[in-house]
Amino acid sequence: MFCQVFKGSHKPDHFLYLPLDYDQSKLPTTLQSLLGELQMVVEFELTPDKKLAIADAVEVIAQLSDRGFYLQMPPGDKTPEDFSQ
């Protein structure tokens, strides 16, 4: 799966993983508000055996498939993960 990773203007220590062809206008408004303007950091092929700095590649792939995105937050961050709106 090819994906892009973005950082937000409001929370530059949070990283949003999106599938390469994802329409950003479909992101939940609560997530858009939390992150602010998105800036692409990197684009790469994500495989189950890929080593990521903080996240588990298998979990990222699962959330990309289920939710359409994966939000990587700093360890211990208490940002709510309910981005259903």
Backbone as numpy.savetxt, mean C-alpha at the origin, in Angstrom:
# Nx Ny Nz CAx CAy CAz Cx Cy Cz
3.31 -10.70 -9.78 2.46 -9.53 -9.78 3.36 -8.30 -9.78
3.10 -7.40 -10.71 3.84 -6.14 -10.74 3.09 -5.13 -9.88
3.83 -4.37 -9.08 3.18 -3.40 -8.21 4.00 -2.11 -8.15
3.34 -1.09 -7.64 3.96 0.20 -7.39 3.82 0.50 -5.92
4.80 1.20 -5.38 4.76 1.60 -3.98 4.80 3.13 -3.94
3.88 3.68 -3.15 3.75 5.12 -3.03 3.93 5.55 -1.57
4.39 6.78 -1.37 4.36 7.39 -0.04 3.41 8.57 -0.13
2.80 8.92 1.00 1.85 10.01 1.01 2.46 11.29 1.55
1.89 12.41 1.15 2.39 13.71 1.62 2.07 13.94 3.10
1.00 13.33 3.61 0.64 13.50 5.02 1.38 12.54 5.93
1.68 11.37 5.43 2.33 10.33 6.24 3.44 9.69 5.41
4.59 10.36 5.29 5.65 9.84 4.43 6.30 8.56 4.94
5.97 8.15 6.18 6.50 6.89 6.71 5.53 5.73 6.49
4.42 5.97 5.81 3.47 4.94 5.42 3.67 4.69 3.92
3.61 3.43 3.53 3.80 3.09 2.12 2.61 2.30 1.61
2.08 2.74 0.49 0.91 2.12 -0.11 1.33 1.30 -1.33
1.09 0.01 -1.27 1.36 -0.90 -2.39 0.09 -1.01 -3.22
0.24 -0.86 -4.53 -0.89 -1.01 -5.45 -0.47 -1.87 -6.63
-1.40 -2.69 -7.15 -1.10 -3.39 -8.40 -0.79 -2.37 -9.49
0.02 -2.74 -10.43 0.48 -1.82 -11.46 -0.67 -1.12 -12.19
-1.75 -1.83 -12.46 -2.86 -1.28 -13.24 -4.01 -0.73 -12.38
-3.78 -0.50 -11.09 -4.84 -0.08 -10.18 -5.26 1.37 -10.46
-6.54 1.60 -10.50 -7.11 2.95 -10.68 -7.15 3.63 -9.31
-6.28 4.59 -9.07 -6.18 5.24 -7.76 -7.46 5.96 -7.35
-8.31 6.29 -8.28 -9.57 6.94 -7.93 -10.50 5.99 -7.16
-10.19 4.69 -7.18 -11.00 3.70 -6.47 -10.55 3.49 -5.03
-9.48 4.17 -4.60 -9.04 4.04 -3.21 -10.10 4.59 -2.27
-10.30 3.96 -1.13 -11.27 4.48 -0.16 -10.91 5.92 0.25
-11.92 6.73 0.42 -11.69 8.14 0.75 -10.95 8.31 2.08
-11.21 7.42 3.04 -10.50 7.52 4.32 -9.01 7.29 4.13
-8.65 6.39 3.25 -7.24 6.13 2.97 -6.61 7.31 2.23
-7.33 7.86 1.29 -6.84 9.02 0.56 -6.61 10.19 1.50
-7.53 10.41 2.42 -7.41 11.50 3.39 -6.22 11.27 4.32
-6.03 10.04 4.75 -4.93 9.71 5.65 -3.58 9.99 5.00
-3.41 9.58 3.75 -2.11 9.66 3.09 -1.85 10.99 2.40
-2.87 11.64 1.88 -2.67 12.86 1.11 -2.23 12.54 -0.31
-1.50 13.46 -0.92 -1.04 13.28 -2.29 0.00 12.16 -2.34
-0.19 11.25 -3.29 0.71 10.10 -3.41 1.86 10.39 -4.37
3.04 9.92 -3.98 4.23 10.04 -4.82 4.82 8.64 -4.97
5.02 8.21 -6.23 5.56 6.87 -6.46 7.02 6.80 -5.99
7.32 5.72 -5.28 8.66 5.49 -4.76 9.39 4.45 -5.60
8.69 3.35 -5.92 9.33 2.26 -6.66 8.26 1.42 -7.35
8.68 0.74 -8.39 7.84 -0.19 -9.13 8.66 -1.47 -9.30
8.06 -2.63 -9.01 8.79 -3.88 -9.10 7.85 -5.06 -9.22
8.44 -6.22 -9.53 7.66 -7.46 -9.57 7.68 -8.07 -8.17
6.51 -8.29 -7.63 6.35 -8.85 -6.30 6.04 -10.33 -6.43
6.89 -11.14 -5.82 6.71 -12.59 -5.81 6.67 -13.06 -4.36
6.10 -14.24 -4.09 6.00 -14.72 -2.71 7.35 -14.83 -1.99
8.41 -15.04 -2.73 9.72 -15.18 -2.09 10.53 -13.88 -2.03
9.91 -12.78 -2.46 10.58 -11.47 -2.45 10.78 -11.01 -1.01
11.98 -10.56 -0.69 12.25 -10.04 0.65 11.94 -8.55 0.66
11.06 -8.16 1.57 10.68 -6.76 1.74 11.21 -6.29 3.09
11.43 -4.99 3.22 12.03 -4.43 4.43 11.23 -4.75 5.69
9.92 -4.51 5.66 9.10 -4.70 6.85 7.99 -5.72 6.61
7.35 -5.65 5.48 6.17 -6.47 5.20 6.55 -7.88 4.72
5.60 -8.78 4.86 5.72 -10.14 4.36 5.12 -10.18 2.95
5.90 -10.61 1.98 5.46 -10.59 0.58 4.17 -11.38 0.37
4.01 -12.51 1.03 2.80 -13.33 0.87 1.58 -12.54 1.37
1.72 -11.85 2.50 0.62 -11.03 3.04 0.30 -9.86 2.11
1.32 -9.23 1.57 1.11 -8.11 0.64 0.34 -8.59 -0.58
0.77 -9.70 -1.15 0.08 -10.26 -2.33 -1.36 -10.59 -2.01
-1.60 -11.19 -0.84 -2.97 -11.55 -0.45 -3.84 -10.30 -0.34
-3.33 -9.25 0.30 -4.14 -8.03 0.44 -4.32 -7.31 -0.89
-3.31 -7.34 -1.74 -3.48 -6.75 -3.07 -4.58 -7.47 -3.84
-4.63 -8.78 -3.69 -5.66 -9.57 -4.39 -7.04 -9.35 -3.78
-7.12 -9.30 -2.44 -8.40 -9.18 -1.75 -8.94 -7.75 -1.69
-8.09 -6.81 -1.31 -8.51 -5.43 -1.07 -8.16 -4.48 -2.20
-7.16 -4.88 -2.99 -6.70 -4.00 -4.07 -5.53 -3.13 -3.65
-5.18 -3.14 -2.37 -4.05 -2.34 -1.89 -3.51 -2.95 -0.61
-2.30 -2.53 -0.25 -1.69 -2.92 1.03 -1.05 -1.67 1.61
-1.37 -1.35 2.85 -0.79 -0.20 3.52 0.25 -0.67 4.52
1.49 -0.28 4.28 2.58 -0.60 5.21 2.76 0.57 6.15
2.62 0.31 7.45 2.75 1.35 8.46 3.96 1.05 9.33
4.52 2.06 9.97 5.65 1.81 10.87 5.22 0.87 12.00
6.15 0.07 12.50 5.81 -0.82 13.62 5.24 -0.02 14.79
4.15 -0.52 15.36 3.53 0.12 16.50 2.56 1.23 16.17
2.41 1.57 14.88 1.47 2.63 14.50 0.05 2.14 14.74
-0.81 2.98 15.28 -2.17 2.58 15.62 -3.19 3.14 14.65
-2.78 3.44 13.40 -3.70 3.93 12.40 -4.75 2.88 12.12
-6.04 3.23 12.16 -7.08 2.23 11.89 -6.96 1.67 10.49
-7.22 0.38 10.35 -7.11 -0.27 9.04 -8.47 -0.46 8.35
-9.52 0.15 8.89 -10.83 0.02 8.26 -10.98 1.09 7.19
-10.63 0.76 5.97 -10.71 1.69 4.86 -11.80 1.28 3.90
-12.96 0.98 4.43 -14.05 0.46 3.61 -14.79 1.57 2.86
-14.58 2.81 3.21 -15.32 3.90 2.56 -14.48 4.55 1.49
